[in-house]
C-alpha cells in the first residue's frame, strides 16, 4: 500500500519536512495546516516542491468545529471551508480532514450534524474536494468512530466519508472489528499512530505521547487488518504528535517512521518481509579504543586472555570461555575514549538476517576487506553501533574467528570462571530510544519486555530489555539523563559466571578496580532477605549486589569501575531468574556518579 506521513510528525520547516519524507521513501504527505500557515512557500510552491520530490499531497488537515452548530455559525463555517477548498486546489490535493466538533456551541443532535455535513460535502463536491470526517477521542458529542460513521451514513453524500485514526479509536478502547462493517469506499483516509499505555487525560496523551506503530502498546496491525477487510485502498498514513520527534532530526525520524509502516504491513499480513532471524546469543563485543592498555589490563584482571590478532587490521581478540571481546585501535583512533563500537550476534541464518535488515531500511555498513578476510554482513543500529551477523564455529558458513589466527599467550591462562556474555547494555541518545526499541524488535526479531523507570542522581533513567526466543540473546536499551550530553553516554558488557563469589575474589586479587557499594545498601539487604550465615558478609566484602524474584530466582552481580565510556558487569543467575537487578540500579548509578566525581 502507498505510505504517507503528516508533516506534523517531523521537525523543521515545511520544506525540510517534505525533503525528509521524500529521502526516507514515502509516497505522500498530509499537509498540517499550521505548517502551511508558517511557511513562506505559497501553496503552488508547496505543490511543485512535493511533485519535484516525488510526493503526492494526500490530505489537508484539519478543519475544526464545523458541524451541529447554530445556523449563523454554520454559515460562517461554510465561508471558511470554501476558502480552504481554494487553498487545496492550489496545493493539488482533494481530501480535507474535518474533526468532530469540540466547540461549546455544538449541539448534541446527530440529525443536525448529518444535515450540515451534507451541505458541506455538497460545497466540497462543487469544488472537486471530498470531506473525511474524523471522530476525535475528546469530541464534544462525537468521540467514537462508529458514531462518526452513523452520521456520515445518515448524511448520504458521495463526497463525505470517514477518516479512521488508530489513536482516537484504540485510546478509547473501542472495538476495531466494527471497522470491517464500513464500506471500503466510504473510508476516505486511514491515519495511524501508536502510544504507550498510560493513565492520563486523552487529549494530553494524544498531543505529546503518540509514537510510530510498534513503539507503543496498541494493536495497530489489528485495526489495519479490519480496514483492509472493509475494502480500504488508500494510503497508510502516520499522524504522530510527539514532543521528542518535534525536536529530533527529521531525516532519521522519517526513516524510523517508514520502517514502522513496513513492519506494520508485515504484521497486518498485507505485504510480506523476509522472516525474522532471531539471534541466539552474542558472538563478540568490539571496543574501539585509542589506548588498549587500560582496558586490556582490566580484561586481564577479569580473566580474559589475548588469544588472536586480526590478519590485516589492528584488532585483538580476547577470550574467556565463550565470551569474546575485540579491541580495535584503528576505530579507537577516532574516539577520545574507549567505547563499544560493535556487537557480533550469533545468527542461525546470517544471510537471511541481512536481507530482513535491508528490507527494514537498516543502513548496510560497507566493510573494508582484504582478499582473505571472512565476509560478514553488518548493519548500523540507530545509535551507530555496528551489528554483525555471525555463525561462529558452524561448518559450511563463514566463521569470523578465521580472521584471528592464534597468537602466543602472555603467560599461563588465568581464567576467573567467566563463561559467556550475559547481556549488552546500550545507552541511547535521548531522541532515539523509541526508535531503537522498534529497530531491534523488527530488524532483529527480539521481543521487548516492559519498560522500567529507575531513579538516577540526575533524573529518571528508563530501561527496556529485549531478548531472543531462547533468552540467550539479551540486549538492554537505556535512556539516561547525562549532564555531559551524548558524549558521556556509558555502555556496558555483562559476563556470566557460575560462581560469583569465586570470580569476584579472583578479580579483586588481580587488582581490578571494582565499584564501591555503600554499606547502607547491604544493611537494607539484611532487612529485606534472610541469608545463610556469613553470606551477606561476603557480599559486603566483595561489593556484590543481590536480587530475588517472586519465584525464588536469584541474581548476584558486581561491577568494575569505568574505563572510558565502558564498564563491565559480572552476573550469576540461579533458579530461572530472567531480570537484570533493576532494584539495584539506583545504587549502581549513584556509586558510579560518586566515583566519577
C-alpha positions as CSV (number, residue, x, y, z in Angstrom):
1,X,0.0,0.0,0.0
2,X,1.1,3.6,-0.5
3,X,2.7,5.2,2.5
4,X,2.2,8.8,3.7
5,X,3.1,10.9,6.7
6,X,1.7,14.0,8.2
7,X,4.1,16.9,8.3
8,X,3.3,17.4,12.0
9,X,5.2,14.2,12.7
10,X,8.5,15.7,11.7
11,X,10.6,18.6,12.9
12,X,11.8,21.6,10.9
13,X,10.3,23.9,8.3
14,X,7.7,22.6,5.8
15,X,10.4,22.4,3.1
16,X,12.7,20.4,5.4
17,X,9.8,18.0,6.3
18,X,9.0,17.4,2.6
19,X,12.6,16.7,1.8
20,X,13.0,14.3,4.8
21,X,9.8,12.4,3.8
22,X,11.0,12.0,0.3
23,X,14.5,10.9,1.2
24,X,13.1,8.2,3.5
25,X,11.0,6.8,0.7
26,X,7.4,8.0,1.5
27,X,4.9,8.2,-1.4
28,X,3.0,11.2,0.0
29,X,2.3,13.6,2.8
30,X,-0.5,15.1,4.8
31,X,-0.1,18.9,5.0
32,X,-0.8,20.0,8.5
33,X,-2.4,23.5,8.3
34,X,-0.1,25.1,10.9
35,X,2.9,24.0,8.8
36,X,1.5,25.8,5.7
37,X,0.5,28.9,7.6
38,X,4.0,29.3,9.0
39,X,5.7,28.6,5.6
40,X,6.9,31.3,3.3
41,X,6.1,29.0,0.4
42,X,2.8,29.7,-1.5
43,X,0.5,26.7,-1.9
44,X,1.5,26.4,-5.5
45,X,5.2,26.3,-4.5
46,X,4.5,23.6,-1.9
47,X,2.6,21.6,-4.6
48,X,5.6,21.9,-7.0
49,X,8.2,21.2,-4.4
50,X,6.3,18.0,-3.4
51,X,5.9,16.9,-7.0
52,X,9.6,17.5,-7.7
53,X,10.4,15.3,-4.7
54,X,8.1,12.5,-6.0
55,X,5.5,13.1,-3.2
56,X,1.7,13.4,-3.6
57,X,-0.3,15.6,-1.2
58,X,-2.8,13.2,0.1
59,X,-4.7,15.2,2.7
60,X,-5.0,18.8,4.0
61,X,-5.8,19.0,7.7
62,X,-7.6,19.8,9.9
63,X,-10.8,21.8,9.8
64,X,-12.4,22.1,13.2
65,X,-15.7,22.8,14.9
66,X,-17.8,22.6,11.7
67,X,-21.0,20.6,12.4
68,X,-24.0,20.6,14.7
69,X,-23.9,24.4,15.3
70,X,-26.5,27.2,15.1
71,X,-27.3,28.3,11.5
72,X,-25.5,31.6,11.7
73,X,-22.3,30.0,12.9
74,X,-22.6,27.3,10.3
75,X,-22.9,29.9,7.5
76,X,-19.5,31.3,8.7
77,X,-18.1,27.8,8.7
78,X,-19.1,27.3,5.1
79,X,-17.4,30.5,4.1
80,X,-14.3,29.4,5.9
81,X,-14.4,26.0,4.2
82,X,-14.7,27.5,0.8
83,X,-11.6,29.4,1.4
84,X,-9.8,26.2,2.4
85,X,-11.1,24.5,-0.8
86,X,-9.3,27.1,-2.8
87,X,-6.1,26.5,-0.8
88,X,-6.5,22.8,-1.5
89,X,-6.9,23.5,-5.2
90,X,-3.7,25.4,-5.2
91,X,-2.0,22.6,-3.2
92,X,-3.2,20.0,-5.6
93,X,-5.0,17.8,-3.1
94,X,-8.6,16.7,-2.9
95,X,-9.3,15.4,0.6
96,X,-10.0,17.6,3.6
97,X,-10.0,16.3,7.2
98,X,-12.8,17.6,9.3
99,X,-12.6,16.7,13.0
100,X,-15.7,16.2,15.2
101,X,-16.5,19.4,17.0
102,X,-15.2,20.3,20.4
103,X,-16.9,23.7,20.3
104,X,-19.2,24.7,23.3
105,X,-21.7,25.8,20.6
106,X,-22.0,22.3,19.2
107,X,-25.4,20.6,19.8
108,X,-26.0,17.0,20.7
109,X,-28.0,16.5,17.5
110,X,-27.0,13.8,15.1
111,X,-29.6,14.8,12.5
112,X,-28.3,18.4,12.5
113,X,-24.7,17.2,12.3
114,X,-25.6,15.0,9.3
115,X,-27.5,17.8,7.5
116,X,-24.7,20.3,7.9
117,X,-22.0,17.8,6.9
118,X,-24.2,17.0,3.8
119,X,-24.3,20.7,3.0
120,X,-20.5,21.0,3.5
121,X,-19.9,17.9,1.3
122,X,-22.1,19.5,-1.5
123,X,-19.9,22.6,-1.5
124,X,-16.9,20.3,-1.5
125,X,-18.2,18.3,-4.4
126,X,-18.6,21.5,-6.4
127,X,-15.0,22.4,-5.7
128,X,-13.7,19.0,-6.6
129,X,-13.0,18.1,-3.0
130,X,-14.1,15.4,-0.6
131,X,-14.6,15.5,3.2
132,X,-13.1,12.9,5.6
133,X,-15.0,13.2,8.9
134,X,-13.0,12.0,11.9
135,X,-14.2,11.4,15.5
136,X,-11.8,13.0,18.0
137,X,-11.5,10.9,21.1
138,X,-12.3,14.1,23.1
139,X,-15.1,15.3,20.7
140,X,-17.8,17.2,22.5
141,X,-20.6,14.9,21.3
142,X,-19.0,12.6,18.7
143,X,-16.0,10.8,20.1
144,X,-16.1,7.3,18.6
145,X,-15.6,6.1,15.0
146,X,-18.9,4.2,14.9
147,X,-20.8,7.3,15.9
148,X,-19.0,9.3,13.2
149,X,-19.9,6.6,10.7
150,X,-23.6,6.7,11.6
151,X,-23.6,10.4,11.0
152,X,-21.8,10.0,7.6
153,X,-24.2,7.3,6.6
154,X,-27.2,9.4,7.5
155,X,-25.8,12.4,5.6
156,X,-25.6,10.1,2.5
157,X,-23.4,12.3,0.3
158,X,-20.8,10.8,-2.1
159,X,-18.2,13.4,-1.2
160,X,-18.5,12.6,2.5
161,X,-16.7,9.7,4.2
162,X,-14.9,8.9,7.4
163,X,-11.3,9.2,8.4
164,X,-10.2,6.5,10.8
165,X,-7.5,7.3,13.3
166,X,-5.9,4.5,15.2
167,X,-5.1,6.7,18.3
168,X,-8.7,8.0,18.6
169,X,-10.1,4.5,18.2
170,X,-7.7,2.5,20.4
171,X,-7.1,5.1,23.1
172,X,-10.8,4.9,24.0
173,X,-10.8,1.1,24.0
174,X,-13.2,0.9,21.0
175,X,-13.5,-2.4,19.3
176,X,-11.9,-2.1,15.8
177,X,-13.8,-5.1,14.5
178,X,-16.7,-2.8,13.6
179,X,-14.4,-1.1,11.0
180,X,-14.9,-4.1,8.7
181,X,-18.6,-3.2,8.5
182,X,-18.0,0.2,6.9
183,X,-18.0,0.1,3.1
184,X,-14.4,0.4,1.9
185,X,-15.3,3.3,-0.4
186,X,-16.6,5.3,2.5
187,X,-13.3,5.0,4.4
188,X,-11.6,8.1,2.8
189,X,-8.5,8.1,4.9
190,X,-6.6,6.0,7.5
191,X,-4.3,7.7,10.0
192,X,-2.1,5.6,12.2
193,X,-0.3,6.2,15.5
194,X,0.7,4.0,18.4
195,X,1.1,5.1,22.0
196,X,2.4,3.8,25.3
197,X,-0.4,2.6,27.6
198,X,-0.8,5.5,30.1
199,X,-3.4,6.5,32.6
200,X,-3.9,10.2,31.7
201,X,-6.1,12.7,30.0
202,X,-6.7,11.5,26.4
203,X,-6.0,15.0,24.9
204,X,-2.6,15.3,26.6
205,X,-1.9,11.7,25.8
206,X,-2.6,12.4,22.1
207,X,-0.8,15.7,21.8
208,X,2.5,14.6,23.5
209,X,2.9,10.8,23.6
210,X,1.9,9.3,20.3
211,X,4.6,7.2,18.6
212,X,5.0,5.1,15.5
213,X,3.3,1.8,15.1
214,X,5.2,-0.9,17.0
215,X,6.7,1.5,19.6
216,X,3.7,1.6,21.9
217,X,1.0,-0.8,23.3
218,X,-1.8,-0.5,20.8
219,X,-2.9,-3.2,18.3
220,X,-2.5,-1.0,15.3
221,X,-2.0,-4.0,13.0
222,X,-5.4,-5.4,14.0
223,X,-7.1,-2.1,13.1
224,X,-5.3,-2.1,9.7
225,X,-6.5,-5.6,9.0
226,X,-10.1,-4.6,9.7
227,X,-9.8,-1.5,7.3
228,X,-8.3,-3.6,4.5
229,X,-11.0,-6.3,5.1
230,X,-13.6,-3.5,4.6
231,X,-12.0,-2.7,1.3
232,X,-9.9,0.4,2.1
233,X,-7.4,1.1,-0.7
234,X,-5.9,4.4,0.3
235,X,-2.6,5.1,1.9
236,X,-1.3,4.1,5.3
237,X,-0.6,7.5,6.8
238,X,1.2,8.4,10.0
239,X,-0.1,11.2,12.2
240,X,2.1,11.4,15.3
241,X,2.2,14.2,17.8
242,X,5.3,13.6,19.9
243,X,7.5,16.1,21.8
244,X,10.7,14.2,21.1
245,X,10.0,13.8,17.3
246,X,9.4,17.5,17.1
247,X,12.9,18.2,18.3
248,X,14.8,15.3,16.7
249,X,16.5,15.4,13.3
250,X,13.8,15.0,10.6
251,X,15.8,12.6,8.4
252,X,16.3,9.8,10.9
253,X,12.7,10.3,12.3
254,X,11.3,9.8,8.8
255,X,13.3,6.6,8.2
256,X,12.1,5.3,11.5
257,X,8.6,6.2,10.5
258,X,8.7,4.4,7.2
259,X,10.3,1.4,8.9
260,X,7.3,1.2,11.3
261,X,4.9,1.2,8.3
262,X,6.9,-1.6,6.5
263,X,6.8,-3.7,9.7
264,X,3.1,-2.8,10.2
265,X,2.2,-4.1,6.7
266,X,4.1,-7.3,7.6
267,X,2.3,-7.7,10.9
268,X,-1.1,-7.0,9.3
269,X,-0.5,-9.6,6.6
270,X,-0.7,-7.0,3.8
271,X,2.9,-7.4,2.4
272,X,5.5,-9.9,3.4
273,X,9.0,-9.3,4.6
274,X,11.9,-11.8,4.8
275,X,11.1,-13.7,8.0
276,X,12.9,-12.6,11.3
277,X,16.1,-14.4,12.1
278,X,16.3,-14.2,15.8
279,X,19.8,-14.1,17.3
280,X,20.7,-16.9,19.6
281,X,23.5,-15.1,21.6
282,X,26.4,-12.7,21.5
283,X,29.4,-13.8,19.4
284,X,31.6,-10.9,20.4
285,X,31.6,-7.3,21.6
286,X,34.0,-4.9,19.9
287,X,35.6,-2.0,21.8
288,X,37.1,0.9,20.0
289,X,40.0,2.4,22.0
290,X,42.7,4.9,21.4
291,X,44.8,3.2,24.1
292,X,44.4,-0.6,24.6
293,X,46.5,-0.6,27.8
294,X,43.9,0.2,30.5
295,X,41.1,-1.8,29.0
296,X,43.5,-4.7,28.3
297,X,44.7,-4.7,31.9
298,X,41.0,-4.7,33.1
299,X,40.2,-7.6,30.8
300,X,43.2,-9.5,32.0
301,X,42.2,-9.0,35.6
302,X,38.7,-10.3,34.7
303,X,40.4,-13.5,33.4
304,X,40.5,-12.8,29.7
305,X,43.5,-13.8,27.6
306,X,44.7,-12.2,24.3
307,X,44.3,-15.2,22.0
308,X,44.3,-13.7,18.5
309,X,45.1,-10.8,16.3
310,X,43.4,-9.8,13.0
311,X,45.4,-10.7,9.9
312,X,45.1,-7.3,8.4
313,X,43.8,-4.8,11.0
314,X,44.9,-3.6,14.4
315,X,42.3,-5.6,16.2
316,X,43.0,-8.1,19.1
317,X,40.8,-10.9,20.2
318,X,40.4,-11.5,23.9
319,X,38.6,-14.6,25.1
320,X,37.5,-16.5,28.2
321,X,35.2,-19.5,27.7
322,X,32.6,-18.4,25.1
323,X,33.0,-14.7,26.0
324,X,34.9,-12.8,23.3
325,X,36.0,-9.1,23.2
326,X,37.7,-7.4,20.3
327,X,39.9,-4.4,21.0
328,X,40.1,-2.2,17.9
329,X,42.7,0.6,17.9
330,X,42.1,1.7,14.4
331,X,38.5,2.7,15.1
332,X,39.7,3.9,18.6
333,X,41.9,6.5,17.0
334,X,38.8,8.4,16.0
335,X,37.5,8.4,19.6
336,X,38.5,10.2,22.7
337,X,38.0,7.2,25.0
338,X,37.2,3.5,25.0
339,X,33.6,2.8,23.8
340,X,31.5,0.0,22.5
341,X,31.6,0.1,18.7
342,X,30.1,-3.2,17.5
343,X,28.3,-6.4,18.6
344,X,28.5,-9.7,16.8
345,X,25.2,-11.6,17.0
346,X,25.1,-15.4,16.7
347,X,22.6,-15.9,14.0
348,X,21.1,-19.1,12.6
349,X,21.0,-17.6,9.0
350,X,23.3,-14.6,8.6
351,X,22.2,-14.0,5.0
352,X,18.6,-14.1,5.9
353,X,19.1,-11.7,8.8
354,X,20.9,-9.3,6.4
355,X,18.1,-9.4,3.9
356,X,15.5,-8.7,6.5
357,X,17.5,-5.8,7.9
358,X,17.8,-4.2,4.4
359,X,14.1,-4.6,3.8
360,X,13.5,-2.7,7.0
361,X,15.8,0.1,6.0
362,X,18.7,-0.7,8.2
363,X,21.8,1.0,6.9
364,X,24.1,-1.6,5.5
365,X,27.7,-1.0,6.6
366,X,30.5,-1.2,4.0
367,X,33.3,-3.3,5.2
368,X,36.9,-2.9,4.0
369,X,38.2,-6.4,3.5
370,X,41.5,-7.8,2.4
371,X,41.4,-10.6,-0.1
372,X,41.4,-13.4,2.5
373,X,39.1,-11.8,5.1
374,X,36.0,-13.6,6.1
375,X,32.8,-12.0,4.6
376,X,30.4,-10.7,7.3
377,X,27.2,-8.7,6.8
378,X,26.7,-5.8,9.1
379,X,24.1,-3.0,9.6
380,X,24.1,0.1,11.8
381,X,21.7,0.4,14.8
382,X,20.1,3.8,15.4
383,X,22.8,4.8,17.9
384,X,25.6,3.9,15.4
385,X,26.5,0.6,16.9
386,X,27.5,-1.9,14.2
387,X,25.7,-5.2,14.3
388,X,27.4,-8.2,12.7
389,X,25.5,-11.4,11.8
390,X,27.8,-14.3,12.8
391,X,27.9,-18.1,12.6
392,X,30.7,-19.0,15.0
393,X,32.1,-22.5,14.6
394,X,29.4,-23.7,12.3
395,X,30.6,-25.7,9.4
396,X,29.6,-24.5,5.9
397,X,29.1,-20.9,7.0
398,X,31.8,-18.1,7.1
399,X,33.4,-18.0,10.6
400,X,34.7,-14.6,11.7
401,X,37.3,-16.2,14.0
402,X,39.2,-17.3,10.9
403,X,40.4,-13.7,10.7
404,X,42.1,-14.1,14.1
405,X,45.0,-16.6,14.0
406,X,46.2,-17.6,17.4
407,X,49.0,-15.5,19.0
408,X,51.4,-16.7,21.6
409,X,49.9,-16.5,25.1
410,X,51.3,-13.9,27.6
411,X,51.9,-16.3,30.5
412,X,49.6,-19.1,31.7
413,X,45.9,-18.8,31.2
414,X,44.3,-17.4,34.4
415,X,40.6,-17.6,34.0
416,X,38.2,-16.4,36.7
417,X,35.1,-18.5,35.8
418,X,33.5,-16.2,33.3
419,X,31.9,-18.3,30.6
420,X,29.9,-16.2,28.2
421,X,28.4,-12.8,27.5
422,X,25.2,-12.5,29.5
423,X,23.9,-9.2,28.0
424,X,24.9,-6.0,26.4
425,X,23.5,-2.7,27.7
426,X,23.4,0.3,25.3
427,X,22.6,3.8,26.5
428,X,20.7,5.5,23.7
429,X,20.7,9.2,22.6
430,X,17.7,11.0,24.1
431,X,15.9,11.2,20.8
432,X,16.4,7.6,19.6
433,X,15.1,5.5,22.5
434,X,11.8,4.5,20.9
435,X,13.4,4.2,17.5
436,X,16.0,1.8,18.9
437,X,13.3,-0.4,20.5
438,X,11.4,-0.6,17.2
439,X,14.7,-1.3,15.3
440,X,15.8,-4.1,17.5
441,X,12.3,-5.6,17.6
442,X,11.6,-5.5,13.9
443,X,15.0,-5.9,12.4
444,X,16.4,-8.5,14.8
445,X,13.2,-10.2,15.8
446,X,13.9,-9.6,19.5
447,X,11.0,-9.5,22.0
448,X,10.7,-6.3,24.1
449,X,10.0,-6.6,27.8
450,X,8.2,-4.0,29.9
451,X,9.9,-0.6,30.3
452,X,11.4,0.1,33.7
453,X,11.9,3.5,35.2
454,X,14.7,4.0,37.7
455,X,15.8,6.9,39.9
456,X,19.1,8.3,38.7
457,X,21.1,11.0,40.6
458,X,20.4,13.4,37.7
459,X,16.8,12.4,36.8
460,X,14.8,9.5,35.5
461,X,16.6,6.5,33.9
462,X,14.5,4.4,31.5
463,X,15.4,0.8,30.6
464,X,13.9,-1.8,28.4
465,X,15.3,-5.3,27.8
466,X,14.9,-7.3,24.5
467,X,15.6,-11.0,24.3
468,X,15.7,-13.7,21.6
469,X,13.5,-16.8,21.6
470,X,15.8,-18.9,23.8
471,X,16.6,-16.0,26.1
472,X,20.3,-16.2,25.5
473,X,20.5,-13.1,23.2
474,X,19.9,-10.2,25.6
475,X,20.1,-6.5,24.8
476,X,19.2,-3.8,27.3
477,X,18.4,-0.3,25.9
478,X,18.7,2.5,28.4
479,X,17.8,6.2,28.3
480,X,19.8,8.0,30.9
481,X,19.9,11.7,31.9
482,X,23.5,12.6,31.1
483,X,24.6,16.0,32.2
484,X,27.6,16.0,29.9
485,X,25.5,15.2,26.8
486,X,25.7,12.2,24.5
487,X,29.5,12.2,24.6
488,X,29.2,10.9,28.2
489,X,26.9,8.0,27.5
490,X,28.3,4.9,29.1
491,X,27.7,1.3,27.7
492,X,28.4,-1.9,29.5
493,X,29.0,-5.6,28.9
494,X,27.8,-8.2,31.4
495,X,29.6,-11.5,31.6
496,X,28.1,-14.7,33.2
497,X,29.8,-16.9,35.8
498,X,28.6,-19.9,37.7
499,X,30.3,-18.8,40.9
500,X,30.1,-15.1,41.5
501,X,32.0,-15.2,44.8
502,X,34.9,-17.1,43.4
503,X,35.0,-14.8,40.4
504,X,34.9,-11.7,42.5
505,X,37.7,-12.8,44.7
506,X,40.0,-13.6,41.8
507,X,39.2,-10.4,40.0
508,X,39.9,-8.4,43.1
509,X,43.1,-10.2,43.9
510,X,44.3,-9.4,40.4
511,X,43.9,-5.7,41.1
512,X,40.8,-4.8,39.1
513,X,39.1,-1.6,40.2
514,X,35.6,-2.6,41.3
515,X,32.7,-0.3,42.0
516,X,32.4,0.6,45.7
517,X,28.9,-0.2,47.0
518,X,27.7,1.8,50.1
519,X,27.3,-0.1,53.4
520,X,23.8,1.2,53.6
521,X,22.8,-1.0,50.6
522,X,23.9,-4.2,52.3
523,X,22.2,-3.1,55.6
524,X,19.0,-2.8,53.6
525,X,19.6,-6.3,52.1
526,X,19.8,-7.6,55.6
527,X,16.4,-6.2,56.3
528,X,14.8,-7.5,53.1
529,X,16.1,-11.0,52.9
530,X,17.3,-13.9,55.0
531,X,20.8,-15.1,54.1
532,X,22.8,-18.1,55.1
533,X,25.3,-17.4,57.9
534,X,28.2,-15.4,56.6
535,X,26.7,-14.9,53.1
536,X,25.9,-11.2,53.5
537,X,29.3,-10.5,55.0
538,X,30.8,-12.0,51.8
539,X,28.7,-9.7,49.7
540,X,29.7,-6.7,51.7
541,X,33.4,-7.6,51.4
542,X,33.3,-8.1,47.6
543,X,30.8,-5.4,46.6
544,X,28.3,-8.0,45.3
545,X,24.7,-6.9,44.8
546,X,21.7,-9.2,45.1
547,X,18.2,-9.6,43.9
548,X,15.5,-12.3,44.2
549,X,12.3,-12.6,42.1
550,X,8.8,-13.8,43.1
551,X,9.6,-17.3,42.0
552,X,12.7,-17.6,44.1
553,X,15.2,-17.0,41.2
554,X,18.3,-15.2,42.4
555,X,20.6,-12.7,40.8
556,X,24.1,-11.8,42.1
557,X,26.3,-9.3,40.3
558,X,29.2,-6.8,40.7
559,X,30.6,-4.0,38.5
560,X,34.0,-2.8,37.6
561,X,34.9,0.9,37.6
562,X,34.6,2.6,34.2
563,X,37.3,2.8,31.7
564,X,36.5,5.5,29.1
565,X,32.8,5.0,28.2
566,X,32.7,1.3,29.1
567,X,32.4,-0.7,32.2
568,X,31.9,-4.4,32.9
569,X,29.4,-6.4,35.0
570,X,29.7,-10.0,36.1
571,X,26.5,-11.8,36.9
572,X,25.2,-15.1,38.2
573,X,21.7,-16.3,37.6
574,X,20.1,-19.1,39.5
575,X,16.6,-20.5,39.8
576,X,15.4,-19.2,36.4
577,X,15.9,-15.6,37.2
578,X,15.3,-13.6,34.0
579,X,15.7,-10.0,35.1
580,X,18.6,-7.6,35.4
581,X,18.6,-6.5,39.0
582,X,16.6,-3.3,38.3
583,X,16.1,-2.8,42.1
584,X,19.8,-2.4,42.4
585,X,20.2,0.1,39.5
586,X,19.8,3.3,41.6
587,X,22.6,2.1,43.9
588,X,24.9,1.3,41.0
589,X,24.1,4.6,39.2
590,X,24.8,6.6,42.4
591,X,28.0,4.7,43.1
592,X,29.2,5.4,39.5
593,X,28.3,9.1,39.9
594,X,30.3,9.3,43.1
595,X,33.3,7.5,41.5
596,X,33.2,9.9,38.5
597,X,33.3,12.9,40.8
